[in-house]
Amino acid sequence: MTAFLRKHAWVIGLAVLLLLLLGVTRMIQPNFGASGLESLARAALPFVFATAGMTVVVIVGGIDLSVASIMAVAAVLAATLMERMAGVPAVLIVLAAGLAMGLINGALIVLSRVPDIVVTLAMLFVWEGVALLIMETPGGSVTGWLSAATRGSFGIDLLPQALVITVVCIALVWVPIRRSKLGLSIYATGSDELAAFRSGVAVGRTRIIAYGICGLFCAMGGLSLAALTGIGEPVPGPYLMASVAAVVLGGVVLGGGKGGILGPIIAVFILRIIRTILTLLAVDPNVTTIIEGVIMVGVVMLGTALTLREARR
């Protein structure tokens, strides 16, 4: 038990912090209950998927600046397709498109040997342009069951359906990968690429697949965004910086090779509940945005400092 607590101390600490923040929210707003938790889970849904994708890429030792643009492509593609065909085929096409966009990002990085931050910055504009080609202005529609899936509770009032969907979707993708040879290869590549190569790991292929997984999660984020709004939005949302901040706050080392996916997910809810608290305190929305930005920048700077400190050892 002691070893378990020591190994997962950071994640446990984040969970405790989240519970404390929920308690503070309840103190500020006594009526905060099942409906408040549902609103929180629904608002966090696209952020969680963006963070999950970013987590996989950071673990493999990279970064993807195009996550928000991929989500925009997925959202407008879903809203366009669902006007013309049944929901399930449209969902599958969107997921396949997200996976393909991620694989393209990874292949360009591996084949060109250009730093991932440069390639994904360029692809940010490429995917943003693709989203605008598909749909110039917000529009389209999504099937009713997709929107309904994010509303209400699952079984009990305090278990939002959006939270269940998040956990199930991420677990279906990540748990099998994490327990497979591919999962070990992702961590090995992020920890020490040269050592992984010498150990027989197909480093290039592993990095490409990691970016493909990121694209798949971003497609899920785009679907959730379309489900929440009921339309497609071609302009990327504020998911890039938020996902990086959540990854670092969640205990994933920016240099790669260390961390898991649970911590960043909890971190997303921490960042969202902070916004909720500021809103309940009637803080000016512009000031709220500034505070959120300061928190995100501070977290990323702290993570970078810790990574550099580890590298010097």
CORNOR-V115557 format. One line per field, one symbol per residue. ss: DSSP state (H for helix, E for strand, C for the rest). A space follows every 50 residues. Layout:
ss = ???
This chain:
ss = CHHHHHHCHHHHHHHHHHHHHHHHHHHHCCCCCHHHHHHHHHHHHHHHHH HHHHHHHHHCCCCCCCHHHHHHHHHHHHHHHCCCCCHHHHHHHHHHHHHH HHHHHHHHHHHHCCCHHHHHHHHHHHHHHHHHHHCCCCECCCCHHHHHCC CCECCCCCCEHHHHHHHHHHHHHHHHHHCCHHHHHHHHHHHCHHHHHHCC CCHHHHHHHHHHHHHHHHHHHHHHHHHHHCCECCCCCCCHHHHHHHHHHC CCCCCCCCCCHHHHHHHHHHHHHHHHHHHHCCCCHHHHHHHHHHHHHHHH HHHHHHHHHHHHC
